[in-house]
């Protein structure tokens, strides 16, 4: 074991030798040469036929999955150059760990080898691979071997995924430079999302390649400590960062040539905002609600009944959107109180069973209110169809409009509406979480008995959380009814192959990160977009979904966007010592020192 410092890696971080017995200089050279060779291989033909998605038959320029390969290989090359401690690249790896090098190499390797396997499988054998594909496969393997030969740190890769090594404070930057960094990161996120949502349904191979690149590339940046530093910048400029994300979402419809992609964006926001409401119940208060989708249904049916649809029981009634939104929120709030009042004295599994029963009762009830099995209110399994588009201040959301020289279609209009509603719900969530009642929710979640002993009225606090979460779901439900033209009972169930359902919403909260704002939005985006783009999975969709959740719980149980308190619960405190910077937690408003 060496006692010197090499490339910023101290003795404590080089307690273990590399997995491949090669000298460190040779290992660094392999990573760099392999990355360059991988980039060069993308300018060769990988297959002879255009039947495979993307034009991989041309020599001279990359396309499709080759472009994704270049991104992964370029990231690998940057980290390879960082191994020589080049001053201009030191910011890439503030944690001075070798794990980012390995993860970056794996990102390019995964894309290349997946592409080769997909070509062979889709086209019927290895004979469909051109020499360029073999060169790429070998070239992508070389950096992985080189990275495995680098000295391994004392901490495991799993620990680095949970929390990178302690990183030194960043060099002080002027405020304008920090805002530029936030803007560039937001723009990068917009580019990735736009590229992913723009992949056609028949190009699932390209989407899988993008997932592999984003997965391992993000892990590399996280293990390097860049996400940690970016979080610090976001906290310092929280208002600017939030505005940047909102503007990126506004720009998104202008980048799309198909209104279908705007439809995906609108639905992602609908389910993301519903998941935020559930996050109040599950993430902040710690109540397991397995029938939450029923509140979305209550809001949707309430709005549909007063929408002016000819299939509505009150077909002659048509109220403005603001009134429909209030009706949907009020109806969901009333149902939340009615269900919560007799059941919230229960805890744990008992409460979960009761809420699951409520969700099923709602679906069965609206299915039977057809004038035969019960009163004619919801038109039974046929639902309420032909719901007219909203018109707000004379602006018809169902018609295309020219804005800034671009044609924004129907779904683009609803996307803008959902952006405003999402901003409102985020504001409500933050205000509630940072208020006195929010502290009470967190206290109830941590230990209800201790919170009650301290004078908190547990029943009243939980009922407020239940009612507020239900009303936010009802607000999203009013838009949901108009976006989909109709409301039928079948989607409002516990589990199903497609959203909305309670299992989907709960998974979005857990996957994204309980107790956070961005977590449920990110979780909803992933869980809605991935099945949409990977339709070939069909009956294996839920299996793949289950495998992904198992892996997430194994490597990052606190979710993608971690709440500080929950991160401390799932990992050893010694590994998560927080630098004494006095920075506020981005989700619940406490300082890191307090956490």
Secondary structure by P-SEA (a helix, b strand, c coil): cccccccccccccccccccccccaaaaaaaaaaaaaaaaaaaaccccccccccccccccccccaaaaaaaaaaaaaaaaaaacccccccccccccccaaaaaaaaaaaaaaaaaaaaaaaaaacccccccaaaaaaaaaaaaaaaaaaacccccccaaaaaaccccccccccccaaaaaaaaaaaaaaaaaaaaaaaaccccaaaaaaaaaaaaaaaaaaaaaaaaaaaaaaaaaaaaaaaaaaaaaaaaacccccccaaaaaaaaaaaaaaaaaaaaaaacccccccccccaaaaaaaaaaaaaaccccccccccccccaaaaaaaaaaaaaaaaaaaaaaccccccaaaaaaaaaaaaaaaaaaaaccccccccccccccccccbbbbbcccccccbbbbcccccccaaaaaaaaaaaaaaaaaaaaaaaaacaaaaaaaaaaacaaaaaaaccaaaaaaaaaaaaaaaaaaaaaaaaaaaacccccccccccccccccaaaaaaaaaaacccccaaaaaaaaaaaaaaaaacccccaaaaaaaaaaaaaaacccccccccaaaaaaaccccccccccccccccccccccccc
